[in-house]
Amino acid sequence: MSAETKERWRLEGRIVLVTGAGDGLGRAAALALAKAGATVIATSRRRRKLEALDDDIRAAGKAATLLPLDLAEPDKLLPIGPSIYERFGRLDALIHCAAVIGKLMPTAQLDAETLRHAMTVNALATQALIATLDPLLQAAPDARALFLTDRLAKRGKPFLAAYAASKQAMEAIVLAYAAETRATSLEVRMVAPPAMATVLRKTAYPGEARAHQLPPETAAERLLALLAAPTLPTTEIIDL
């Protein structure tokens, strides 16, 4: 079947894990996926925010599975895969939105703990998720894994050394995983959203006008459209 005639990747009935679902794009994507008929597994380290998301999902007549997780403890992520397998038997998609930006500071003043925390949450936890979820994604006939990255995380961005270093490490991990799974039915991509009205963006650009920031709900619509596309673009980083 050609790319032109291939059917869209349906959302209804899919089992999708969304990290960082307590805030921003992760929250908006989890809610939109649930409304589209997907079975959503929503994760966040803040139980209260997960419960608020659950309230909104229930108000839409849908349901979700809530999974409180702290990505600062990667070793505790490893049981997730077996737990999802026991309940669902597979995973159709992963949307990894969770990230930390940490404190903005001159590189000369960057302390080891700030750098270590950013590397743990943004890079090590990404590898731990891949390790525990890969068998589930491989068990699905046409799974997709989207990892959110950030055009902010470029070399030479002042005061963002820890964030940039950890996101570039994450990108290296994801690119290797994408290359390793290229011959399988699993599609792995990195996605860069535009400037959004989120806590992370406000931390990085405290003076930026909100008029220049996209609502997370609009970015979530674009993300779901990408997820449902018949074929994903083959570029290393897909811009929403």
Long-range contacts (C-beta under 8 A, 24 or more apart in sequence): 3-230, 3-231, 6-230, 6-231, 7-230, 8-228, 8-229, 8-230, 9-142, 9-144, 9-227, 9-228, 9-229, 9-230, 10-228, 11-36, 11-37, 11-38, 11-224, 11-227, 11-228, 12-36, 12-37, 12-38, 13-37, 13-38, 13-39, 14-38, 14-39, 14-92, 14-93, 15-39, 15-41, 15-84, 15-88, 15-90, 15-91, 15-92, 15-93, 15-140, 16-40, 16-41, 16-91, 16-92, 16-93, 16-94, 16-95, 17-41, 17-43, 17-67, 17-84, 17-91, 17-93, 17-94, 17-95, 17-133, 18-42, 18-43, 18-95, 18-97, 19-43, 19-44, 19-69, 19-71, 19-94, 19-95, 19-96, 19-97, 19-98, 19-129, 20-44, 20-96, 20-97, 20-98, 20-99, 20-148, 21-49, 21-50, 21-53, 21-97, 22-46, 22-49, 22-50, 22-53, 23-49, 23-198, 23-199, 24-97, 24-196, 24-198, 24-199, 24-200, 24-216, 25-97, 25-148, 25-193, 25-196, 25-198, 25-216, 25-219, 25-220, 25-223, 26-95, 26-97, 26-98, 27-53, 27-216, 28-215, 28-216, 28-217, 28-219, 28-220, 29-95, 29-97, 29-220, 29-223, 29-224, 30-57, 30-64, 31-56, 31-57, 31-60, 31-220, 32-217, 32-220, 32-221, 32-224, 33-95, 33-224, 34-60, 34-62, 34-63, 34-64, 35-60, 35-62, 36-224, 37-62, 39-64, 39-65, 39-88, 40-64, 40-65, 41-65, 41-67, 41-84, 42-66, 42-67, 43-67, 43-68, 43-69, 43-98, 44-68, 44-69, 44-98, 45-69, 45-70, 45-71, 45-72, 71-98, 71-120, 71-121, 71-125, 72-117, 72-120, 72-121, 72-125, 74-120, 74-124, 74-125, 74-127, 74-128, 75-128, 77-125, 77-128, 77-129, 77-132, 78-128, 78-131, 78-132, 79-132, 80-129, 80-132, 80-133, 81-131, 81-132, 81-133, 81-134, 81-135, 81-136, 82-132, 84-133, 84-136, 85-135, 85-136, 85-139, 89-139, 90-136, 90-139, 90-140, 90-143, 91-133, 91-136, 91-137, 91-139, 91-140, 91-143, 92-140, 92-142, 92-143, 92-144, 93-143, 93-144, 93-145, 93-146, 93-227, 94-129, 94-133, 94-137, 94-143, 94-144, 94-145, 94-146, 94-147, 95-146, 95-148, 95-223, 95-227, 96-126, 96-129, 96-145, 96-146, 96-147, 96-148, 97-148, 98-125, 99-148, 99-150, 99-167, 99-200, 100-163, 101-160, 101-163, 101-200, 101-203, 101-204, 102-162, 102-163, 103-162, 104-159, 104-160, 104-203, 104-204, 105-159, 106-158, 106-159, 107-159, 107-161, 110-161, 110-162, 114-162, 115-161, 115-162, 115-165, 115-166, 117-162, 118-162, 118-163, 118-165, 118-166, 119-162, 119-165, 119-166, 119-169, 121-166, 122-163, 122-166, 122-167, 122-169, 122-170, 123-166, 123-167, 123-169, 123-170, 123-173, 126-170, 126-173, 126-174, 127-173, 130-173, 130-177, 134-177, 134-181, 137-186, 138-181, 138-184, 138-186, 140-185, 140-186, 141-185, 142-185, 142-187, 143-185, 143-186, 143-187, 144-186, 144-187, 144-188, 144-189, 144-227, 144-232, 145-177, 145-186, 145-187, 145-188, 145-189, 146-189, 146-190, 146-191, 146-223, 146-226, 146-227, 147-174, 147-188, 147-189, 147-190, 147-191, 148-190, 148-191, 148-192, 148-193, 149-174, 149-190, 149-191, 149-192, 149-237, 150-192, 151-192, 151-239, 152-204, 160-204, 163-204, 171-237, 175-236, 187-232, 189-232, 189-233, 189-238, 190-236, 190-237, 190-238, 191-223, 191-226, 191-237, 191-238, 191-239, 191-240, 192-237, 192-238, 192-239, 192-240, 193-219, 193-222, 193-223, 193-240, 194-219, 194-239, 194-240
